[in-house]
C-alpha cells in the first residue's frame, strides 16, 4: 500500500515532514488495517479518506470536489462537473483541468460517448471536418 511512497521518499531524499493518504470510494472498500501499517496510522502518518463521506458535504475545495466525481451518480456528476468546468479558470492550467474532468467522466460513465460527455458539460462539440486546419490538409 505505501511501499511506492517509501521508495519515493528514499529516492528523492525528502527531508521535510510527510503524510500519506489512502483514498477509498467508500468504507466497504477498505479491507482494514494491514498490521505493518498500523503504526503509521497510529502516529498520524497514514490517513484514510472515504469519498462517500463527502457526498453531502458542502464548501469543499476544488480538488476534493474533483475527486468526488468518482462516486457521484450520473445526474449529480453532471451538475458537479459543469460547476467545476465553470470554475476551472481559477486553476493553474484551465485546459488541462477541463481535460481531467472529461477523463474522469469518460472512465466513470463508459456507456457515454465523449460527445455526450462534452454535451453534459455544456461544451461545444466541434466537427473536425469543419475546422480550418482539417480543410487545409
C-alpha positions in Angstrom: 0.0 0.0 0.0 2.7 2.6 0.9 5.8 0.8 -0.5 5.9 3.1 -3.5 5.6 6.1 -1.1 8.6 5.0 0.8 10.6 4.4 -2.4 9.8 7.9 -3.5 10.9 9.3 -0.1 14.1 7.4 -0.3 15.0 8.2 -3.9 14.2 11.9 -3.6 15.8 12.2 -0.2 12.7 14.0 1.2 13.8 15.7 4.4 10.5 17.5 5.2 7.6 16.0 7.1 5.2 13.9 5.0 1.8 12.4 5.2 0.3 9.5 3.1 -3.4 9.5 2.3 -5.2 6.4 1.0 -8.4 7.3 -0.8 -11.3 4.8 -0.9 -14.6 5.2 -2.7 -16.5 4.1 0.5 -15.9 2.3 3.8 -16.6 -1.2 2.5 -13.7 -0.8 0.0 -11.3 -0.5 2.9 -10.1 -4.0 3.7 -8.8 -3.0 7.1 -5.5 -2.1 8.6 -2.7 -4.2 7.5 -0.5 -4.9 10.5 2.7 -3.4 9.2 0.9 -0.1 8.6 -0.9 0.1 11.9 2.0 2.1 13.5 1.8 4.6 10.6 -1.9 5.1 11.2 -1.4 5.3 14.9 1.1 8.1 14.7 -0.9 10.0 12.0 1.5 9.5 9.1 -1.1 7.4 7.2 -4.7 8.6 6.9 -7.7 7.0 5.1 -10.3 9.1 3.3 -13.6 7.8 2.2 -15.1 9.7 -0.7 -18.6 8.5 0.2 -18.3 10.6 3.5 -18.1 13.7 1.3 -21.4 13.1 -0.6 -23.4 15.6 1.5 -20.6 17.9 2.3 -20.6 21.5 1.2 -17.9 24.1 0.9 -15.3 21.6 -0.3 -12.2 22.6 -2.2 -11.9 22.3 -6.0 -9.6 19.2 -5.9 -11.8 17.4 -3.4 -14.9 18.1 -5.5 -13.0 16.8 -8.5 -12.2 13.5 -6.7 -15.8 13.2 -5.5 -16.9 13.0 -9.2 -15.7 9.3 -9.0 -18.6 8.3 -6.7 -21.5 10.5 -7.8 -24.3 9.1 -9.9 -24.6 10.4 -13.5 -27.1 13.2 -12.7 -25.1 14.5 -9.7 -21.8 14.2 -11.6 -23.2 16.2 -14.5 -24.2 19.1 -12.2 -20.9 19.0 -10.3 -18.8 18.6 -13.4 -20.5 21.7 -15.0 -19.7 23.7 -11.8 -16.1 22.5 -11.8 -15.8 23.3 -15.5 -17.1 26.8 -14.9 -14.6 27.3 -12.1 -11.6 25.9 -14.0 -10.3 29.4 -14.9 -9.1 29.8 -11.4 -6.8 26.7 -11.8 -3.1 26.8 -12.9 -4.0 25.2 -16.3 -7.7 25.6 -17.2 -7.5 23.4 -20.4 -5.7 20.6 -18.5 -8.3 20.8 -15.7 -11.1 20.6 -18.2 -9.4 17.6 -19.8 -9.1 15.9 -16.4 -12.8 16.5 -15.7 -13.7 14.9 -19.1 -11.4 12.0 -18.5 -12.9 11.2 -15.1 -16.4 11.3 -16.6 -15.3 9.0 -19.5 -14.0 6.4 -17.1 -16.9 6.7 -14.7 -19.6 6.5 -17.4 -18.1 4.3 -20.1 -21.6 3.9 -21.7 -21.4 7.6 -22.8 -19.5 8.9 -25.8 -17.1 11.7 -25.5 -19.5 13.9 -27.4 -22.3 13.1 -24.8 -19.9 14.0 -22.0 -19.0 17.3 -23.7 -22.7 18.0 -24.0 -23.1 17.1 -20.3 -20.5 19.8 -19.6 -22.3 22.2 -22.0 -19.2 22.4 -24.1 -19.4 22.9 -27.9 -18.9 19.7 -30.0 -16.6 20.6 -32.8 -17.0 18.8 -36.2 -13.3 18.3 -37.1 -14.1 18.4 -40.8 -15.4 21.9 -40.4 -12.1 23.2 -38.9 -9.7 25.3 -41.0 -6.8 23.0 -40.2 -8.7 20.0 -41.5 -9.8 21.8 -44.6 -6.3 23.0 -45.4 -4.9 19.4 -45.1 
